[in-house]
Amino acid sequence: MRARKLFSWVMGFGPATAWVVFAMLHFGPSRGYWLALPFVLAVALGILGLTGLFVAYFPAALDRLGLRRFSAWLRTWWDEDAR
């Protein structure tokens, strides 16, 4: 159960968290950490939204590609109510 929660967190928040860490290390020293923070978080919010769209439509895209068994397994793995 912990592996599923960790994987779900990494799928959902991992790209946005990686962006915040990278951008603050990259832009923080040159522009100031407090000045860069709102812009970095705004981009992270967009990344979070795009990640949510990806997670929502990925099983349907697999269906269209003909990978129906993998798509069905992925739905049951992500959504415990679908079992």
Summary of the structure (lengths in Angstrom):
residues: 83
radius of gyration: 16.8
end to end distance: 15.2
largest distance: 50.8
contacts: 193
relative contact order: 0.11
helix: 93%
strand: 0%
